[in-house]
């Protein structure tokens, strides 16, 4: 089974704001754009991903996504990561997706082979949680079916995802 990648991207001027004191705004925006381009390139190189959906209200992000042959879904509210992901999941389901990989647009050093390892042999139902380096947050989430659990990103999201999967009986 192949997956649909869903990449929520916040407006560039809101991204990587913690870097603002140490880097000029123009360079920070260029960094955000370069990271999105790298993520989309890695996704395009993965054999296990058949479609990519970028959800964003940012015109530059939408342009980068379109140039990478990704489908663009306008962010319905610009109110957060979860809402953007849910819009992407809804679009993927309309297209018949049975598995989604929720991936951040700023995941440095993402490799196509890592995605292929993560997505090879995904059963249904199933949830795979890729934790951040601290083990607290979520850097990626694979859901089969796409509505297996409700995504809950942000601080402490790994534990919320694990709890949601357990409550739903999803391995």
Rosetta constraint file for C-alpha pairs under 8 A:
AtomPair CA 1 CA 48 HARMONIC 7.62 0.50
AtomPair CA 1 CA 98 HARMONIC 7.84 0.50
AtomPair CA 1 CA 99 HARMONIC 7.58 0.50
AtomPair CA 1 CA 120 HARMONIC 7.88 0.50
AtomPair CA 1 CA 121 HARMONIC 7.23 0.50
AtomPair CA 1 CA 122 HARMONIC 7.15 0.50
AtomPair CA 2 CA 48 HARMONIC 4.95 0.50
AtomPair CA 2 CA 49 HARMONIC 5.40 0.50
AtomPair CA 2 CA 50 HARMONIC 5.89 0.50
AtomPair CA 2 CA 99 HARMONIC 6.99 0.50
AtomPair CA 2 CA 119 HARMONIC 7.64 0.50
AtomPair CA 3 CA 48 HARMONIC 6.21 0.50
AtomPair CA 3 CA 49 HARMONIC 4.77 0.50
AtomPair CA 3 CA 50 HARMONIC 5.97 0.50
AtomPair CA 3 CA 51 HARMONIC 7.18 0.50
AtomPair CA 3 CA 97 HARMONIC 6.98 0.50
AtomPair CA 3 CA 98 HARMONIC 7.15 0.50
AtomPair CA 3 CA 99 HARMONIC 4.80 0.50
AtomPair CA 3 CA 100 HARMONIC 5.08 0.50
AtomPair CA 3 CA 101 HARMONIC 6.43 0.50
AtomPair CA 3 CA 119 HARMONIC 7.36 0.50
AtomPair CA 4 CA 49 HARMONIC 5.70 0.50
AtomPair CA 4 CA 50 HARMONIC 5.87 0.50
AtomPair CA 4 CA 51 HARMONIC 4.82 0.50
AtomPair CA 4 CA 52 HARMONIC 5.69 0.50
AtomPair CA 4 CA 53 HARMONIC 7.33 0.50
AtomPair CA 4 CA 92 HARMONIC 6.79 0.50
AtomPair CA 4 CA 97 HARMONIC 6.47 0.50
AtomPair CA 4 CA 99 HARMONIC 6.36 0.50
AtomPair CA 4 CA 100 HARMONIC 4.72 0.50
AtomPair CA 4 CA 101 HARMONIC 6.15 0.50
AtomPair CA 5 CA 43 HARMONIC 7.46 0.50
AtomPair CA 5 CA 49 HARMONIC 6.53 0.50
AtomPair CA 5 CA 50 HARMONIC 7.95 0.50
AtomPair CA 5 CA 51 HARMONIC 6.24 0.50
AtomPair CA 5 CA 52 HARMONIC 4.65 0.50
AtomPair CA 5 CA 53 HARMONIC 6.10 0.50
AtomPair CA 5 CA 100 HARMONIC 5.70 0.50
AtomPair CA 5 CA 101 HARMONIC 4.70 0.50
AtomPair CA 5 CA 102 HARMONIC 5.98 0.50
AtomPair CA 5 CA 103 HARMONIC 6.87 0.50
AtomPair CA 6 CA 52 HARMONIC 5.97 0.50
AtomPair CA 6 CA 53 HARMONIC 4.84 0.50
AtomPair CA 6 CA 54 HARMONIC 5.89 0.50
AtomPair CA 6 CA 55 HARMONIC 7.37 0.50
AtomPair CA 6 CA 85 HARMONIC 6.92 0.50
AtomPair CA 6 CA 88 HARMONIC 5.93 0.50
AtomPair CA 6 CA 89 HARMONIC 7.32 0.50
AtomPair CA 6 CA 100 HARMONIC 6.83 0.50
AtomPair CA 6 CA 101 HARMONIC 6.05 0.50
AtomPair CA 6 CA 102 HARMONIC 4.88 0.50
AtomPair CA 6 CA 103 HARMONIC 6.13 0.50
AtomPair CA 7 CA 52 HARMONIC 7.55 0.50
AtomPair CA 7 CA 53 HARMONIC 6.18 0.50
AtomPair CA 7 CA 54 HARMONIC 4.70 0.50
AtomPair CA 7 CA 55 HARMONIC 6.16 0.50
AtomPair CA 7 CA 85 HARMONIC 7.51 0.50
AtomPair CA 7 CA 88 HARMONIC 7.92 0.50
AtomPair CA 7 CA 102 HARMONIC 6.13 0.50
AtomPair CA 7 CA 103 HARMONIC 5.17 0.50
AtomPair CA 7 CA 104 HARMONIC 5.59 0.50
AtomPair CA 7 CA 105 HARMONIC 5.75 0.50
AtomPair CA 8 CA 54 HARMONIC 5.78 0.50
AtomPair CA 8 CA 55 HARMONIC 4.71 0.50
AtomPair CA 8 CA 56 HARMONIC 6.11 0.50
AtomPair CA 8 CA 81 HARMONIC 6.51 0.50
AtomPair CA 8 CA 84 HARMONIC 5.77 0.50
AtomPair CA 8 CA 85 HARMONIC 6.00 0.50
AtomPair CA 8 CA 88 HARMONIC 7.83 0.50
AtomPair CA 8 CA 102 HARMONIC 7.98 0.50
AtomPair CA 8 CA 103 HARMONIC 7.41 0.50
AtomPair CA 8 CA 104 HARMONIC 6.27 0.50
AtomPair CA 8 CA 105 HARMONIC 6.48 0.50
AtomPair CA 9 CA 54 HARMONIC 7.04 0.50
AtomPair CA 9 CA 55 HARMONIC 6.10 0.50
AtomPair CA 9 CA 56 HARMONIC 5.02 0.50
AtomPair CA 9 CA 57 HARMONIC 7.87 0.50
AtomPair CA 9 CA 58 HARMONIC 7.75 0.50
AtomPair CA 9 CA 61 HARMONIC 7.10 0.50
AtomPair CA 9 CA 81 HARMONIC 7.96 0.50
AtomPair CA 9 CA 104 HARMONIC 7.23 0.50
AtomPair CA 9 CA 105 HARMONIC 5.71 0.50
AtomPair CA 10 CA 14 HARMONIC 6.71 0.50
AtomPair CA 10 CA 15 HARMONIC 6.44 0.50
AtomPair CA 10 CA 56 HARMONIC 5.99 0.50
AtomPair CA 10 CA 57 HARMONIC 7.04 0.50
AtomPair CA 10 CA 58 HARMONIC 6.92 0.50
AtomPair CA 10 CA 78 HARMONIC 7.20 0.50
AtomPair CA 10 CA 80 HARMONIC 7.83 0.50
AtomPair CA 10 CA 81 HARMONIC 7.63 0.50
AtomPair CA 11 CA 15 HARMONIC 6.54 0.50
AtomPair CA 11 CA 56 HARMONIC 6.95 0.50
AtomPair CA 11 CA 57 HARMONIC 6.20 0.50
AtomPair CA 11 CA 58 HARMONIC 4.70 0.50
AtomPair CA 11 CA 61 HARMONIC 7.72 0.50
AtomPair CA 11 CA 78 HARMONIC 7.88 0.50
AtomPair CA 12 CA 29 HARMONIC 6.09 0.50
AtomPair CA 12 CA 32 HARMONIC 6.66 0.50
AtomPair CA 12 CA 33 HARMONIC 7.77 0.50
AtomPair CA 12 CA 58 HARMONIC 6.58 0.50
AtomPair CA 12 CA 60 HARMONIC 7.86 0.50
AtomPair CA 12 CA 61 HARMONIC 7.55 0.50
AtomPair CA 13 CA 17 HARMONIC 7.84 0.50
AtomPair CA 13 CA 29 HARMONIC 6.80 0.50
AtomPair CA 15 CA 29 HARMONIC 7.91 0.50
AtomPair CA 15 CA 32 HARMONIC 6.99 0.50
AtomPair CA 16 CA 20 HARMONIC 7.34 0.50
AtomPair CA 16 CA 28 HARMONIC 7.21 0.50
AtomPair CA 16 CA 32 HARMONIC 7.38 0.50
AtomPair CA 19 CA 23 HARMONIC 6.09 0.50
AtomPair CA 19 CA 28 HARMONIC 7.28 0.50
AtomPair CA 20 CA 24 HARMONIC 6.69 0.50
AtomPair CA 20 CA 25 HARMONIC 6.62 0.50
AtomPair CA 20 CA 28 HARMONIC 7.22 0.50
AtomPair CA 23 CA 27 HARMONIC 6.51 0.50
AtomPair CA 23 CA 28 HARMONIC 6.25 0.50
AtomPair CA 24 CA 28 HARMONIC 6.23 0.50
AtomPair CA 25 CA 29 HARMONIC 6.17 0.50
AtomPair CA 26 CA 30 HARMONIC 6.26 0.50
AtomPair CA 27 CA 31 HARMONIC 6.12 0.50
AtomPair CA 28 CA 32 HARMONIC 6.31 0.50
AtomPair CA 29 CA 33 HARMONIC 6.25 0.50
AtomPair CA 30 CA 34 HARMONIC 6.10 0.50
AtomPair CA 31 CA 35 HARMONIC 6.13 0.50
AtomPair CA 32 CA 36 HARMONIC 6.33 0.50
AtomPair CA 32 CA 106 HARMONIC 6.93 0.50
AtomPair CA 33 CA 37 HARMONIC 6.24 0.50
AtomPair CA 33 CA 60 HARMONIC 7.85 0.50
AtomPair CA 33 CA 61 HARMONIC 7.09 0.50
AtomPair CA 33 CA 64 HARMONIC 7.74 0.50
AtomPair CA 34 CA 38 HARMONIC 6.18 0.50
AtomPair CA 35 CA 39 HARMONIC 6.23 0.50
AtomPair CA 35 CA 105 HARMONIC 6.76 0.50
AtomPair CA 35 CA 106 HARMONIC 5.14 0.50
AtomPair CA 35 CA 107 HARMONIC 6.98 0.50
AtomPair CA 35 CA 108 HARMONIC 6.58 0.50
AtomPair CA 36 CA 40 HARMONIC 6.16 0.50
AtomPair CA 36 CA 61 HARMONIC 7.69 0.50
AtomPair CA 36 CA 64 HARMONIC 7.79 0.50
AtomPair CA 36 CA 105 HARMONIC 4.88 0.50
AtomPair CA 36 CA 106 HARMONIC 5.76 0.50
AtomPair CA 37 CA 41 HARMONIC 6.10 0.50
AtomPair CA 37 CA 64 HARMONIC 6.83 0.50
AtomPair CA 37 CA 65 HARMONIC 7.95 0.50
AtomPair CA 37 CA 68 HARMONIC 7.87 0.50
AtomPair CA 38 CA 42 HARMONIC 6.24 0.50
AtomPair CA 38 CA 108 HARMONIC 7.65 0.50
AtomPair CA 38 CA 109 HARMONIC 7.81 0.50
AtomPair CA 38 CA 110 HARMONIC 7.69 0.50
AtomPair CA 39 CA 43 HARMONIC 6.21 0.50
AtomPair CA 39 CA 105 HARMONIC 6.08 0.50
AtomPair CA 39 CA 106 HARMONIC 6.90 0.50
AtomPair CA 39 CA 107 HARMONIC 6.43 0.50
AtomPair CA 39 CA 108 HARMONIC 7.46 0.50
AtomPair CA 39 CA 110 HARMONIC 6.35 0.50
AtomPair CA 40 CA 44 HARMONIC 6.06 0.50
AtomPair CA 40 CA 65 HARMONIC 7.52 0.50
AtomPair CA 40 CA 68 HARMONIC 6.74 0.50
AtomPair CA 40 CA 105 HARMONIC 7.86 0.50
AtomPair CA 41 CA 45 HARMONIC 6.33 0.50
AtomPair CA 41 CA 68 HARMONIC 7.50 0.50
AtomPair CA 42 CA 46 HARMONIC 6.52 0.50
AtomPair CA 42 CA 110 HARMONIC 6.19 0.50
AtomPair CA 42 CA 111 HARMONIC 5.37 0.50
AtomPair CA 42 CA 112 HARMONIC 4.81 0.50
AtomPair CA 43 CA 49 HARMONIC 6.93 0.50
AtomPair CA 43 CA 52 HARMONIC 7.64 0.50
AtomPair CA 43 CA 111 HARMONIC 7.94 0.50
AtomPair CA 43 CA 112 HARMONIC 6.02 0.50
AtomPair CA 43 CA 115 HARMONIC 7.48 0.50
AtomPair CA 44 CA 49 HARMONIC 7.48 0.50
AtomPair CA 44 CA 112 HARMONIC 7.65 0.50
AtomPair CA 45 CA 112 HARMONIC 5.25 0.50
AtomPair CA 46 CA 112 HARMONIC 4.40 0.50
AtomPair CA 46 CA 113 HARMONIC 6.45 0.50
AtomPair CA 46 CA 115 HARMONIC 6.25 0.50
AtomPair CA 46 CA 116 HARMONIC 5.82 0.50
AtomPair CA 47 CA 112 HARMONIC 7.75 0.50
AtomPair CA 47 CA 116 HARMONIC 6.36 0.50
AtomPair CA 48 CA 115 HARMONIC 7.40 0.50
AtomPair CA 48 CA 116 HARMONIC 5.47 0.50
AtomPair CA 48 CA 119 HARMONIC 6.24 0.50
AtomPair CA 48 CA 120 HARMONIC 6.83 0.50
AtomPair CA 51 CA 70 HARMONIC 7.20 0.50
AtomPair CA 51 CA 71 HARMONIC 7.86 0.50
AtomPair CA 52 CA 70 HARMONIC 5.00 0.50
AtomPair CA 52 CA 71 HARMONIC 6.10 0.50
AtomPair CA 53 CA 70 HARMONIC 5.63 0.50
AtomPair CA 53 CA 71 HARMONIC 4.71 0.50
AtomPair CA 53 CA 72 HARMONIC 5.85 0.50
AtomPair CA 53 CA 73 HARMONIC 6.86 0.50
AtomPair CA 53 CA 88 HARMONIC 6.45 0.50
AtomPair CA 53 CA 92 HARMONIC 7.75 0.50
AtomPair CA 54 CA 62 HARMONIC 7.43 0.50
AtomPair CA 54 CA 65 HARMONIC 6.40 0.50
AtomPair CA 54 CA 70 HARMONIC 6.54 0.50
AtomPair CA 54 CA 71 HARMONIC 6.16 0.50
AtomPair CA 54 CA 72 HARMONIC 5.05 0.50
AtomPair CA 54 CA 73 HARMONIC 6.09 0.50
AtomPair CA 54 CA 88 HARMONIC 7.37 0.50
AtomPair CA 55 CA 72 HARMONIC 6.04 0.50
AtomPair CA 55 CA 73 HARMONIC 4.73 0.50
AtomPair CA 55 CA 74 HARMONIC 5.61 0.50
AtomPair CA 55 CA 75 HARMONIC 5.34 0.50
AtomPair CA 55 CA 84 HARMONIC 5.90 0.50
AtomPair CA 55 CA 85 HARMONIC 7.27 0.50
AtomPair CA 55 CA 87 HARMONIC 7.38 0.50
AtomPair CA 55 CA 88 HARMONIC 6.19 0.50
AtomPair CA 56 CA 61 HARMONIC 6.67 0.50
AtomPair CA 56 CA 62 HARMONIC 6.52 0.50
AtomPair CA 56 CA 72 HARMONIC 7.50 0.50
AtomPair CA 56 CA 73 HARMONIC 6.61 0.50
AtomPair CA 56 CA 74 HARMONIC 5.20 0.50
AtomPair CA 56 CA 75 HARMONIC 4.57 0.50
AtomPair CA 56 CA 78 HARMONIC 7.64 0.50
AtomPair CA 56 CA 84 HARMONIC 7.31 0.50
AtomPair CA 57 CA 61 HARMONIC 7.84 0.50
AtomPair CA 57 CA 62 HARMONIC 7.46 0.50
AtomPair CA 57 CA 74 HARMONIC 5.29 0.50
AtomPair CA 57 CA 75 HARMONIC 4.80 0.50
AtomPair CA 57 CA 76 HARMONIC 7.71 0.50
AtomPair CA 57 CA 78 HARMONIC 6.45 0.50
AtomPair CA 58 CA 62 HARMONIC 6.17 0.50
AtomPair CA 59 CA 63 HARMONIC 6.14 0.50
AtomPair CA 60 CA 64 HARMONIC 6.20 0.50
AtomPair CA 61 CA 65 HARMONIC 6.08 0.50
AtomPair CA 62 CA 66 HARMONIC 6.12 0.50
AtomPair CA 62 CA 72 HARMONIC 6.13 0.50
AtomPair CA 63 CA 67 HARMONIC 6.16 0.50
AtomPair CA 64 CA 68 HARMONIC 6.30 0.50
AtomPair CA 65 CA 69 HARMONIC 6.43 0.50
AtomPair CA 65 CA 70 HARMONIC 5.10 0.50
AtomPair CA 65 CA 71 HARMONIC 7.00 0.50
AtomPair CA 65 CA 72 HARMONIC 6.56 0.50
AtomPair CA 66 CA 70 HARMONIC 5.35 0.50
AtomPair CA 66 CA 71 HARMONIC 6.54 0.50
AtomPair CA 66 CA 72 HARMONIC 6.66 0.50
AtomPair CA 73 CA 87 HARMONIC 7.66 0.50
AtomPair CA 73 CA 88 HARMONIC 6.97 0.50
AtomPair CA 73 CA 91 HARMONIC 7.94 0.50
AtomPair CA 75 CA 84 HARMONIC 5.63 0.50
AtomPair CA 75 CA 87 HARMONIC 7.35 0.50
AtomPair CA 76 CA 83 HARMONIC 7.62 0.50
AtomPair CA 76 CA 84 HARMONIC 6.98 0.50
AtomPair CA 76 CA 87 HARMONIC 7.23 0.50
AtomPair CA 77 CA 83 HARMONIC 7.47 0.50
AtomPair CA 77 CA 84 HARMONIC 7.81 0.50
AtomPair CA 78 CA 83 HARMONIC 7.96 0.50
AtomPair CA 78 CA 84 HARMONIC 7.40 0.50
AtomPair CA 79 CA 83 HARMONIC 6.82 0.50
AtomPair CA 79 CA 84 HARMONIC 7.98 0.50
AtomPair CA 80 CA 84 HARMONIC 6.44 0.50
AtomPair CA 81 CA 85 HARMONIC 6.14 0.50
AtomPair CA 81 CA 153 HARMONIC 6.80 0.50
AtomPair CA 82 CA 86 HARMONIC 6.12 0.50
AtomPair CA 82 CA 151 HARMONIC 6.30 0.50
AtomPair CA 82 CA 152 HARMONIC 6.29 0.50
AtomPair CA 82 CA 153 HARMONIC 6.30 0.50
AtomPair CA 83 CA 87 HARMONIC 6.28 0.50
AtomPair CA 84 CA 88 HARMONIC 6.36 0.50
AtomPair CA 85 CA 89 HARMONIC 6.13 0.50
AtomPair CA 85 CA 102 HARMONIC 7.30 0.50
AtomPair CA 85 CA 151 HARMONIC 7.71 0.50
AtomPair CA 86 CA 90 HARMONIC 6.11 0.50
AtomPair CA 86 CA 151 HARMONIC 7.91 0.50
AtomPair CA 87 CA 91 HARMONIC 6.32 0.50
AtomPair CA 88 CA 92 HARMONIC 6.13 0.50
AtomPair CA 89 CA 93 HARMONIC 6.13 0.50
AtomPair CA 89 CA 100 HARMONIC 7.39 0.50
AtomPair CA 89 CA 146 HARMONIC 6.36 0.50
AtomPair CA 89 CA 147 HARMONIC 7.70 0.50
AtomPair CA 90 CA 94 HARMONIC 6.41 0.50
AtomPair CA 91 CA 95 HARMONIC 6.61 0.50
AtomPair CA 92 CA 96 HARMONIC 6.46 0.50
AtomPair CA 92 CA 97 HARMONIC 5.30 0.50
AtomPair CA 92 CA 100 HARMONIC 7.74 0.50
AtomPair CA 93 CA 97 HARMONIC 5.04 0.50
AtomPair CA 93 CA 98 HARMONIC 7.34 0.50
AtomPair CA 93 CA 146 HARMONIC 7.30 0.50
AtomPair CA 97 CA 145 HARMONIC 7.96 0.50
AtomPair CA 97 CA 146 HARMONIC 7.32 0.50
AtomPair CA 98 CA 144 HARMONIC 5.97 0.50
AtomPair CA 98 CA 145 HARMONIC 5.02 0.50
AtomPair CA 98 CA 146 HARMONIC 6.16 0.50
AtomPair CA 99 CA 142 HARMONIC 7.17 0.50
AtomPair CA 99 CA 143 HARMONIC 5.64 0.50
AtomPair CA 99 CA 144 HARMONIC 4.39 0.50
AtomPair CA 99 CA 145 HARMONIC 5.23 0.50
AtomPair CA 99 CA 146 HARMONIC 5.37 0.50
AtomPair CA 100 CA 142 HARMONIC 5.68 0.50
AtomPair CA 100 CA 143 HARMONIC 5.39 0.50
AtomPair CA 100 CA 144 HARMONIC 6.63 0.50
AtomPair CA 100 CA 145 HARMONIC 7.49 0.50
AtomPair CA 100 CA 146 HARMONIC 5.51 0.50
AtomPair CA 101 CA 140 HARMONIC 7.06 0.50
AtomPair CA 101 CA 141 HARMONIC 5.76 0.50
AtomPair CA 101 CA 142 HARMONIC 4.41 0.50
AtomPair CA 101 CA 143 HARMONIC 6.57 0.50
AtomPair CA 102 CA 140 HARMONIC 5.57 0.50
AtomPair CA 102 CA 141 HARMONIC 5.04 0.50
AtomPair CA 102 CA 142 HARMONIC 6.19 0.50
AtomPair CA 103 CA 107 HARMONIC 7.73 0.50
AtomPair CA 103 CA 139 HARMONIC 6.85 0.50
AtomPair CA 103 CA 140 HARMONIC 4.99 0.50
AtomPair CA 103 CA 141 HARMONIC 6.91 0.50
AtomPair CA 104 CA 139 HARMONIC 6.73 0.50
AtomPair CA 104 CA 140 HARMONIC 6.98 0.50
AtomPair CA 107 CA 139 HARMONIC 7.68 0.50
AtomPair CA 110 CA 114 HARMONIC 7.19 0.50
AtomPair CA 111 CA 115 HARMONIC 6.75 0.50
AtomPair CA 112 CA 116 HARMONIC 6.26 0.50
AtomPair CA 113 CA 117 HARMONIC 6.14 0.50
AtomPair CA 114 CA 118 HARMONIC 6.20 0.50
AtomPair CA 115 CA 119 HARMONIC 6.07 0.50
AtomPair CA 116 CA 120 HARMONIC 5.76 0.50
AtomPair CA 119 CA 142 HARMONIC 7.81 0.50
AtomPair CA 122 CA 126 HARMONIC 6.97 0.50
AtomPair CA 122 CA 144 HARMONIC 7.43 0.50
AtomPair CA 123 CA 144 HARMONIC 7.09 0.50
AtomPair CA 124 CA 144 HARMONIC 5.30 0.50
AtomPair CA 124 CA 145 HARMONIC 6.36 0.50
AtomPair CA 125 CA 143 HARMONIC 7.81 0.50
AtomPair CA 125 CA 144 HARMONIC 5.19 0.50
AtomPair CA 125 CA 145 HARMONIC 6.00 0.50
AtomPair CA 125 CA 148 HARMONIC 6.77 0.50
AtomPair CA 125 CA 170 HARMONIC 6.03 0.50
AtomPair CA 125 CA 171 HARMONIC 7.08 0.50
AtomPair CA 126 CA 142 HARMONIC 7.76 0.50
AtomPair CA 126 CA 143 HARMONIC 6.00 0.50
AtomPair CA 126 CA 144 HARMONIC 5.06 0.50
AtomPair CA 126 CA 145 HARMONIC 7.25 0.50
AtomPair CA 126 CA 148 HARMONIC 7.08 0.50
AtomPair CA 126 CA 170 HARMONIC 5.55 0.50
AtomPair CA 126 CA 171 HARMONIC 5.23 0.50
AtomPair CA 127 CA 141 HARMONIC 7.09 0.50
AtomPair CA 127 CA 142 HARMONIC 5.44 0.50
AtomPair CA 127 CA 143 HARMONIC 4.73 0.50
AtomPair CA 127 CA 144 HARMONIC 6.37 0.50
AtomPair CA 127 CA 148 HARMONIC 7.05 0.50
AtomPair CA 127 CA 149 HARMONIC 7.77 0.50
AtomPair CA 127 CA 165 HARMONIC 6.89 0.50
AtomPair CA 127 CA 170 HARMONIC 6.56 0.50
AtomPair CA 127 CA 171 HARMONIC 6.29 0.50
AtomPair CA 128 CA 141 HARMONIC 5.66 0.50
AtomPair CA 128 CA 142 HARMONIC 4.90 0.50
AtomPair CA 128 CA 143 HARMONIC 6.76 0.50
AtomPair CA 129 CA 138 HARMONIC 6.59 0.50
AtomPair CA 129 CA 139 HARMONIC 7.83 0.50
AtomPair CA 129 CA 140 HARMONIC 6.12 0.50
AtomPair CA 129 CA 141 HARMONIC 4.82 0.50
AtomPair CA 129 CA 142 HARMONIC 6.62 0.50
AtomPair CA 129 CA 158 HARMONIC 6.98 0.50
AtomPair CA 129 CA 161 HARMONIC 7.25 0.50
AtomPair CA 129 CA 162 HARMONIC 7.67 0.50
AtomPair CA 130 CA 138 HARMONIC 5.70 0.50
AtomPair CA 130 CA 139 HARMONIC 5.41 0.50
AtomPair CA 130 CA 140 HARMONIC 4.79 0.50
AtomPair CA 130 CA 141 HARMONIC 6.06 0.50
AtomPair CA 131 CA 135 HARMONIC 5.19 0.50
AtomPair CA 131 CA 136 HARMONIC 6.61 0.50
AtomPair CA 131 CA 137 HARMONIC 5.58 0.50
AtomPair CA 131 CA 138 HARMONIC 4.44 0.50
AtomPair CA 131 CA 139 HARMONIC 5.46 0.50
AtomPair CA 131 CA 140 HARMONIC 7.07 0.50
AtomPair CA 131 CA 158 HARMONIC 6.20 0.50
AtomPair CA 132 CA 136 HARMONIC 6.36 0.50
AtomPair CA 132 CA 137 HARMONIC 5.14 0.50
AtomPair CA 132 CA 138 HARMONIC 5.40 0.50
AtomPair CA 132 CA 139 HARMONIC 5.29 0.50
AtomPair CA 135 CA 158 HARMONIC 7.17 0.50
AtomPair CA 136 CA 155 HARMONIC 7.02 0.50
AtomPair CA 136 CA 156 HARMONIC 5.02 0.50
AtomPair CA 136 CA 157 HARMONIC 6.58 0.50
AtomPair CA 136 CA 158 HARMONIC 5.48 0.50
AtomPair CA 136 CA 159 HARMONIC 7.02 0.50
AtomPair CA 137 CA 153 HARMONIC 7.43 0.50
AtomPair CA 137 CA 154 HARMONIC 6.65 0.50
AtomPair CA 137 CA 155 HARMONIC 5.81 0.50
AtomPair CA 137 CA 156 HARMONIC 5.23 0.50
AtomPair CA 137 CA 157 HARMONIC 4.85 0.50
AtomPair CA 137 CA 158 HARMONIC 4.88 0.50
AtomPair CA 137 CA 159 HARMONIC 7.91 0.50
AtomPair CA 138 CA 153 HARMONIC 6.78 0.50
AtomPair CA 138 CA 154 HARMONIC 7.81 0.50
AtomPair CA 138 CA 157 HARMONIC 5.82 0.50
AtomPair CA 138 CA 158 HARMONIC 5.23 0.50
AtomPair CA 143 CA 147 HARMONIC 6.90 0.50
AtomPair CA 143 CA 148 HARMONIC 5.85 0.50
AtomPair CA 143 CA 149 HARMONIC 7.36 0.50
AtomPair CA 144 CA 148 HARMONIC 6.01 0.50
AtomPair CA 148 CA 165 HARMONIC 7.64 0.50
AtomPair CA 148 CA 168 HARMONIC 7.67 0.50
AtomPair CA 148 CA 170 HARMONIC 7.12 0.50
AtomPair CA 149 CA 161 HARMONIC 7.61 0.50
AtomPair CA 149 CA 164 HARMONIC 6.12 0.50
AtomPair CA 149 CA 165 HARMONIC 6.16 0.50
AtomPair CA 149 CA 168 HARMONIC 7.16 0.50
AtomPair CA 150 CA 161 HARMONIC 8.00 0.50
AtomPair CA 150 CA 164 HARMONIC 7.42 0.50
AtomPair CA 151 CA 161 HARMONIC 6.84 0.50
AtomPair CA 152 CA 157 HARMONIC 5.80 0.50
AtomPair CA 152 CA 160 HARMONIC 6.58 0.50
AtomPair CA 152 CA 161 HARMONIC 6.64 0.50
AtomPair CA 153 CA 157 HARMONIC 4.98 0.50
AtomPair CA 156 CA 160 HARMONIC 6.79 0.50
AtomPair CA 157 CA 161 HARMONIC 6.06 0.50
AtomPair CA 158 CA 162 HARMONIC 6.21 0.50
AtomPair CA 159 CA 163 HARMONIC 6.05 0.50
AtomPair CA 160 CA 164 HARMONIC 6.03 0.50
AtomPair CA 161 CA 165 HARMONIC 6.15 0.50
AtomPair CA 162 CA 166 HARMONIC 6.23 0.50
AtomPair CA 163 CA 167 HARMONIC 6.12 0.50
AtomPair CA 164 CA 168 HARMONIC 6.15 0.50
AtomPair CA 165 CA 169 HARMONIC 6.01 0.50
AtomPair CA 165 CA 170 HARMONIC 4.90 0.50
AtomPair CA 165 CA 171 HARMONIC 6.83 0.50
AtomPair CA 166 CA 170 HARMONIC 6.05 0.50
AtomPair CA 166 CA 171 HARMONIC 7.38 0.50
